[in-house]
Amino acid sequence: MSIHESGEDYLETIYLLTQRSPFVRAVDIANELGYTKASVSRAMRILREEGFITVGDGGAVKLTKHGRERAISVYERHTLITDFFAEHLGVNAVTAEKDACKIEHVISEETYLRLRAWMVERGYEPKVLG
């Protein structure tokens, strides 16, 4: 299944929100990302149709197994790249975060895996939440 950058951002956001509360609604996602409810509603429909999320009673948005795997992958890339920029290159935290958010979607698997291996060799532990 192919997913665009914005879809990955939604999955990552849902993943992070579920770490704070098991009940996540579209309005929570809209508030977190600063998007309109209409935009989030459209994205939720697409993600549901693609099998990344389910929407249950009361509007509870849940990641499917596939959605959770993708969200964790995006989150891990995001945090690793952010940490690399900040800790190894001395980029300020805000810039490192913004740049990582863009790069996480376009970095090749080969480059990411080599960067990850390099970081792990230096004691980095990939961040995965609950």
ROSE-4610 file (N, C-alpha, C; in Angstrom, 1 decimal, always signed):
// ROSE-4610
residu = [M/M/M/S/S/S/I/I/I/H/H/H/E/E/E/S/S/S/G/G/G/E/E/E/D/D/D/Y/Y/Y/L/L/L/E/E/E/T/T/T/I/I/I/Y/Y/Y/L/L/L/L/L/L/T/T/T/Q/Q/Q/R/R/R/S/S/S/P/P/P/F/F/F/V/V/V/R/R/R/A/A/A/V/V/V/D/D/D/I/I/I/A/A/A/N/N/N/E/E/E/L/L/L/G/G/G/Y/Y/Y/T/T/T/K/K/K/A/A/A/S/S/S/V/V/V/S/S/S/R/R/R/A/A/A/M/M/M/R/R/R/I/I/I/L/L/L/R/R/R/E/E/E/E/E/E/G/G/G/F/F/F/I/I/I/T/T/T/V/V/V/G/G/G/D/D/D/G/G/G/G/G/G/A/A/A/V/V/V/K/K/K/L/L/L/T/T/T/K/K/K/H/H/H/G/G/G/R/R/R/E/E/E/R/R/R/A/A/A/I/I/I/S/S/S/V/V/V/Y/Y/Y/E/E/E/R/R/R/H/H/H/T/T/T/L/L/L/I/I/I/T/T/T/D/D/D/F/F/F/F/F/F/A/A/A/E/E/E/H/H/H/L/L/L/G/G/G/V/V/V/N/N/N/A/A/A/V/V/V/T/T/T/A/A/A/E/E/E/K/K/K/D/D/D/A/A/A/C/C/C/K/K/K/I/I/I/E/E/E/H/H/H/V/V/V/I/I/I/S/S/S/E/E/E/E/E/E/T/T/T/Y/Y/Y/L/L/L/R/R/R/L/L/L/R/R/R/A/A/A/W/W/W/M/M/M/V/V/V/E/E/E/R/R/R/G/G/G/Y/Y/Y/E/E/E/P/P/P/K/K/K/V/V/V/L/L/L/G/G/G]
num = [1/1/1/2/2/2/3/3/3/4/4/4/5/5/5/6/6/6/7/7/7/8/8/8/9/9/9/10/10/10/11/11/11/12/12/12/13/13/13/14/14/14/15/15/15/16/16/16/17/17/17/18/18/18/19/19/19/20/20/20/21/21/21/22/22/22/23/23/23/24/24/24/25/25/25/26/26/26/27/27/27/28/28/28/29/29/29/30/30/30/31/31/31/32/32/32/33/33/33/34/34/34/35/35/35/36/36/36/37/37/37/38/38/38/39/39/39/40/40/40/41/41/41/42/42/42/43/43/43/44/44/44/45/45/45/46/46/46/47/47/47/48/48/48/49/49/49/50/50/50/51/51/51/52/52/52/53/53/53/54/54/54/55/55/55/56/56/56/57/57/57/58/58/58/59/59/59/60/60/60/61/61/61/62/62/62/63/63/63/64/64/64/65/65/65/66/66/66/67/67/67/68/68/68/69/69/69/70/70/70/71/71/71/72/72/72/73/73/73/74/74/74/75/75/75/76/76/76/77/77/77/78/78/78/79/79/79/80/80/80/81/81/81/82/82/82/83/83/83/84/84/84/85/85/85/86/86/86/87/87/87/88/88/88/89/89/89/90/90/90/91/91/91/92/92/92/93/93/93/94/94/94/95/95/95/96/96/96/97/97/97/98/98/98/99/99/99/100/100/100/101/101/101/102/102/102/103/103/103/104/104/104/105/105/105/106/106/106/107/107/107/108/108/108/109/109/109/110/110/110/111/111/111/112/112/112/113/113/113/114/114/114/115/115/115/116/116/116/117/117/117/118/118/118/119/119/119/120/120/120/121/121/121/122/122/122/123/123/123/124/124/124/125/125/125/126/126/126/127/127/127/128/128/128/129/129/129/130/130/130]
x = [+0.8/+0.0/+0.9/+0.6/+1.3/+0.6/+1.4/+0.8/+1.7/+1.0/+1.8/+2.3/+3.2/+3.8/+2.8/+1.7/+0.7/+0.0/-0.2/-0.7/+0.2/+1.5/+2.4/+2.4/+2.3/+2.2/+1.0/-0.1/-1.4/-1.1/-0.5/-0.3/+0.6/+1.7/+2.6/+1.9/+1.0/+0.3/-0.7/-1.4/-2.3/-1.5/-0.4/+0.5/+0.9/+1.3/+1.7/+0.6/-0.6/-1.7/-2.2/-2.1/-2.5/-1.6/-0.4/+0.5/+0.0/-0.8/-1.3/-2.7/-3.5/-4.9/-5.3/-5.9/-6.3/-7.5/-8.2/-9.3/-8.9/-8.7/-8.3/-9.4/-9.8/-10.8/-10.2/-10.9/-10.5/-10.2/-11.1/-10.9/-9.6/-9.1/-7.8/-6.7/-6.8/-5.8/-5.8/-7.0/-7.0/-6.4/-6.7/-6.1/-4.6/-4.1/-2.6/-1.9/-2.5/-1.8/-2.1/-3.2/-3.6/-4.3/-5.0/-5.7/-7.2/-8.0/-9.4/-10.0/-11.2/-11.9/-12.2/-12.5/-12.8/-11.6/-10.4/-9.2/-8.9/-9.1/-8.8/-9.8/-11.1/-12.1/-11.8/-11.4/-11.0/-9.8/-8.8/-7.6/-8.0/-8.9/-9.3/-10.0/-10.8/-11.5/-10.5/-9.5/-8.5/-7.7/-7.3/-6.5/-7.3/-8.6/-9.5/-9.6/-9.9/-10.0/-8.7/-7.6/-6.3/-5.9/-6.7/-6.5/-5.5/-5.2/-4.3/-4.9/-6.2/-6.9/-8.3/-8.9/-10.4/-11.0/-12.2/-12.9/-14.2/-14.2/-15.2/-16.3/-17.1/-18.1/-17.6/-18.4/-17.9/-16.8/-16.4/-15.4/-14.0/-13.8/-12.5/-11.7/-10.5/-9.6/-8.5/-8.4/-7.4/-6.5/-5.3/-4.4/-4.6/-4.6/-4.6/-3.2/-3.0/-1.6/-0.7/-1.2/-0.4/-0.1/-1.2/-1.0/-0.1/-0.1/+0.8/+2.2/+2.5/+3.8/+4.3/+3.5/+3.9/+4.2/+3.3/+3.5/+4.8/+5.0/+6.3/+7.5/+7.4/+8.5/+8.8/+7.8/+7.9/+8.4/+7.9/+8.3/+9.8/+10.2/+11.6/+12.5/+12.1/+12.9/+13.0/+11.9/+11.8/+12.7/+12.6/+13.4/+14.9/+15.2/+16.6/+17.3/+16.6/+17.1/+17.2/+16.2/+16.3/+17.5/+17.6/+18.7/+20.1/+20.2/+21.5/+21.8/+20.8/+21.1/+21.5/+20.7/+21.0/+22.2/+22.4/+23.5/+24.8/+24.8/+26.0/+26.4/+25.5/+25.8/+25.7/+25.1/+25.0/+23.9/+22.9/+21.8/+20.9/+20.4/+19.5/+18.2/+17.6/+16.6/+15.4/+15.0/+13.8/+14.1/+15.2/+15.6/+15.8/+16.4/+16.6/+15.2/+14.3/+12.9/+12.2/+12.3/+11.6/+12.2/+13.5/+14.2/+13.9/+14.0/+13.7/+12.3/+11.3/+10.0/+9.8/+10.7/+10.6/+11.4/+12.6/+13.5/+13.0/+12.3/+11.8/+11.0/+10.4/+9.5/+10.2/+11.4/+12.0/+13.4/+13.9/+15.2/+15.0/+16.0/+16.0/+16.1/+15.7/+15.8/+17.3/+18.1/+19.5/+20.2/+19.9/+20.6/+20.1/+18.8/+18.3/+18.9/+19.0/+19.5/+21.0/+21.7/+23.2/+23.3/+22.5/+22.5/+22.1/+21.1/+20.6/+21.8/+22.4/+23.5/+24.6/+25.0/+26.0/+25.7/+24.4/+24.0/+24.0/+23.5/+23.5/+24.9/+25.8/+27.3/+27.8/+27.2/+27.7/+26.8/+26.0/+25.2/+23.8/+23.4/+22.0/+21.0/+19.9/+18.8/+17.6/+17.1/+15.9/+14.8/+14.0/+12.9/+11.6/+11.0/+9.7/+8.9/+7.7/+6.8/+5.9/+5.4/+4.5/+3.9]
y = [-1.2/+0.0/+1.2/+2.1/+3.4/+4.4/+5.3/+6.3/+7.5/+8.7/+9.9/+10.5/+11.5/+12.1/+12.5/+13.2/+13.6/+12.5/+11.4/+10.2/+9.6/+9.6/+9.2/+10.1/+11.4/+12.4/+12.1/+11.8/+11.4/+10.2/+9.2/+7.9/+8.2/+8.9/+9.2/+10.0/+10.9/+11.7/+10.8/+10.0/+9.0/+8.2/+7.7/+6.8/+7.6/+8.8/+9.6/+10.0/+10.3/+10.6/+9.4/+8.2/+7.0/+6.7/+7.3/+7.1/+7.9/+9.0/+9.9/+9.4/+8.9/+8.4/+7.3/+6.3/+5.2/+5.6/+6.7/+7.1/+8.4/+8.2/+9.3/+9.6/+10.8/+11.2/+12.1/+12.2/+13.1/+14.5/+15.0/+16.4/+16.5/+15.4/+15.4/+15.6/+14.8/+14.9/+16.3/+16.8/+18.2/+19.2/+19.1/+20.0/+19.9/+18.6/+18.4/+18.9/+18.7/+19.2/+20.6/+21.1/+22.5/+22.5/+21.4/+21.2/+21.4/+21.6/+21.7/+20.3/+20.3/+19.0/+18.4/+19.2/+18.7/+18.0/+18.6/+18.0/+16.7/+16.6/+15.4/+14.3/+14.7/+13.8/+13.1/+13.9/+13.3/+12.4/+12.8/+11.9/+10.6/+10.7/+9.5/+8.5/+9.1/+8.2/+7.5/+8.2/+7.6/+6.5/+6.9/+5.9/+4.7/+4.9/+3.8/+2.9/+3.5/+2.7/+2.0/+2.5/+1.9/+0.8/+0.7/-0.3/+0.1/+1.4/+1.8/+2.1/+2.4/+2.8/+2.2/+2.1/+1.8/+3.0/+3.3/+4.3/+3.6/+3.6/+2.8/+3.7/+3.1/+3.8/+5.1/+6.1/+7.3/+8.0/+7.6/+8.2/+7.9/+6.8/+6.4/+5.9/+6.6/+6.2/+5.3/+4.2/+3.2/+2.8/+2.6/+2.1/+0.6/+0.1/-1.3/-1.8/-3.1/-3.7/-3.0/-3.0/-2.4/-0.9/-0.2/+1.2/+1.5/+0.7/+0.8/+0.6/-0.5/-0.7/+0.4/+1.0/+2.1/+3.4/+3.6/+4.7/+4.6/+3.4/+3.2/+3.5/+3.0/+3.2/+4.7/+5.4/+6.9/+7.5/+7.2/+7.8/+7.5/+6.3/+5.9/+6.7/+6.8/+7.6/+9.0/+9.6/+11.0/+11.2/+10.4/+10.6/+10.4/+9.3/+9.1/+10.2/+10.7/+11.8/+13.1/+13.3/+14.5/+14.4/+13.3/+13.1/+13.2/+12.6/+12.7/+14.2/+14.9/+16.3/+17.1/+16.9/+17.7/+17.2/+15.9/+15.4/+15.3/+15.0/+14.7/+15.9/+16.7/+17.8/+19.1/+19.1/+20.4/+21.3/+20.8/+21.6/+21.9/+23.1/+23.4/+22.5/+22.3/+21.3/+21.6/+22.8/+23.2/+22.9/+23.3/+23.1/+21.6/+20.9/+19.5/+18.8/+19.2/+18.6/+18.9/+20.1/+20.5/+19.8/+19.8/+19.1/+17.6/+17.0/+15.5/+15.2/+16.1/+15.9/+15.8/+16.6/+16.5/+15.3/+15.1/+14.1/+12.7/+12.5/+11.1/+10.5/+11.3/+10.8/+10.5/+11.0/+10.9/+10.1/+9.9/+9.2/+7.8/+7.4/+6.0/+5.0/+3.8/+2.7/+2.4/+2.4/+2.1/+3.2/+4.5/+5.5/+5.5/+5.3/+5.3/+4.1/+2.9/+1.8/+2.0/+2.6/+2.9/+3.9/+5.0/+6.0/+5.3/+4.5/+3.8/+2.9/+2.2/+1.3/+2.1/+3.3/+4.1/+4.7/+5.1/+5.6/+4.5/+3.3/+2.2/+1.8/+1.8/+1.5/+2.5/+3.7/+4.7/+4.8/+3.7/+3.7/+4.2/+4.6/+5.0/+3.9/+4.1/+3.2/+3.8/+3.1/+3.6/+3.8/+4.9/+5.2/+4.6/+3.7/+3.2/+3.3/+3.8/+4.0/+2.8/+2.6/+1.6/+0.9]
z = [+0.0/+0.0/+0.0/-0.9/-1.0/-0.1/+0.5/+1.4/+1.2/+1.1/+0.9/+2.2/+2.1/+3.3/+4.3/+3.9/+4.8/+5.5/+4.8/+5.5/+6.5/+6.3/+7.3/+8.5/+8.2/+9.4/+10.2/+9.6/+10.3/+11.2/+10.6/+11.3/+12.5/+12.3/+13.4/+14.5/+14.1/+15.1/+15.9/+15.2/+15.9/+16.8/+16.4/+17.3/+18.5/+18.4/+19.5/+20.4/+19.8/+20.7/+21.5/+20.9/+21.6/+22.8/+22.8/+23.9/+25.1/+24.8/+25.9/+26.3/+25.4/+25.7/+24.7/+25.2/+24.3/+23.4/+23.7/+23.0/+22.2/+20.9/+20.0/+19.0/+18.9/+17.9/+16.8/+15.7/+14.6/+15.1/+16.1/+16.6/+17.3/+18.0/+18.7/+17.7/+16.6/+15.5/+14.9/+14.6/+14.1/+15.0/+16.3/+17.3/+17.3/+17.3/+17.4/+16.2/+15.0/+13.8/+13.3/+13.9/+13.5/+12.2/+11.8/+10.6/+10.8/+9.8/+9.9/+10.1/+10.7/+11.0/+9.6/+8.6/+7.3/+6.6/+6.8/+6.2/+6.9/+8.2/+9.0/+8.6/+8.5/+8.2/+6.8/+5.8/+4.5/+4.7/+5.4/+5.6/+6.3/+7.3/+8.0/+7.1/+6.2/+5.3/+4.4/+3.9/+3.0/+3.8/+5.0/+5.8/+6.1/+6.4/+6.7/+5.5/+4.3/+3.0/+2.7/+3.1/+2.8/+3.8/+4.9/+5.9/+7.0/+7.1/+8.1/+9.5/+9.5/+10.7/+10.7/+11.9/+12.0/+12.7/+12.5/+13.3/+13.9/+15.2/+15.9/+16.5/+17.4/+18.0/+18.7/+18.7/+19.3/+18.6/+17.4/+16.6/+17.0/+17.8/+18.2/+17.0/+16.8/+15.7/+16.3/+15.7/+16.1/+14.9/+15.2/+14.1/+14.0/+12.7/+12.5/+12.7/+12.7/+12.8/+11.8/+10.5/+9.5/+9.7/+10.2/+10.4/+11.6/+12.6/+13.7/+13.3/+12.5/+12.0/+11.2/+10.3/+9.5/+10.4/+11.4/+12.3/+13.1/+13.6/+14.4/+13.5/+12.2/+11.3/+11.1/+10.8/+10.6/+11.9/+13.0/+14.3/+14.5/+14.3/+14.5/+13.6/+12.4/+11.4/+11.9/+12.3/+12.7/+13.9/+14.9/+16.1/+15.9/+15.1/+14.8/+14.0/+13.0/+12.2/+13.0/+13.8/+14.7/+15.7/+16.3/+17.2/+16.6/+15.4/+14.6/+14.3/+13.9/+13.6/+14.8/+15.9/+17.1/+17.9/+18.0/+18.9/+18.2/+16.9/+16.2/+15.3/+14.8/+14.0/+14.7/+15.9/+16.6/+16.1/+15.3/+14.8/+16.0/+16.1/+17.2/+17.2/+18.3/+18.4/+17.5/+17.4/+16.6/+15.1/+14.6/+13.2/+13.0/+13.9/+13.7/+13.6/+14.4/+14.4/+13.1/+12.6/+11.4/+10.2/+10.1/+9.0/+9.0/+10.2/+10.2/+9.8/+10.1/+9.7/+8.1/+7.5/+6.0/+5.4/+6.0/+5.5/+5.8/+6.9/+7.2/+6.1/+5.3/+4.2/+2.9/+2.7/+1.4/+1.5/+2.7/+2.8/+2.2/+1.5/+1.0/+2.1/+1.9/+2.9/+3.1/+2.1/+2.2/+3.1/+2.8/+3.5/+5.0/+5.2/+6.6/+7.3/+6.8/+7.5/+7.8/+6.9/+7.2/+8.3/+8.2/+9.3/+10.6/+10.6/+11.8/+12.4/+11.5/+12.0/+12.6/+11.9/+12.4/+13.8/+14.0/+15.3/+16.3/+16.0/+16.9/+17.4/+16.4/+16.8/+17.8/+17.9/+18.8/+20.0/+20.2/+21.5/+21.4/+20.2/+20.1/+20.2/+20.9/+21.0/+20.4/+19.3/+18.6/+19.6/+19.4/+20.3/+19.7/+20.5/+20.2/+21.5/+21.4/+22.5/+22.7/+23.9/+24.3/+23.2]
